[in-house]
């Protein structure tokens, strides 16, 4: 196993990790609900957010990847907590504009995803967070997440 910083070519893997971690044991997560699109379209949008100019909590630069035999097997995001909400929305707006999403659809995404505002606690200066932790099912039980957390700490 190797732990490394995520790279732009990991965007599809990062998108899958984000979807998986947001869903947990449920069939849908935040992106599924907010976007309201089929899974492949959601994954493509998230992959674009992962490499957008706007750096958010979904950006590849915020992720560590655990590789097994040269293949991404697990990931986690570790970043300063301050400003994560506004940065996330800037990334969504950037990708929406780049993909030609109508303003009405962007507003619908904002409204469908607004339910998280009631439970999101914005961190302050000096606070860090770990989010979007996921392991490819084929690689579970190998201690990858523990290794990622140890590296992030």
Secondary structure, 3 states (H helix, E strand, C coil): CEEEECCHHHHHHHHHHHHHHHHCCCCCCHHHHHHCCCHHHHHHHHHHHHCCCCCCCCCHHHEEEEEECCEEEEEEEEEECCCHHHHHHHHHHHHHHHCCCCHHHHHHHHHHHHHHHHCCCCCCCCCEEEEEEEECHHHCCCCHHHHHHHHHC
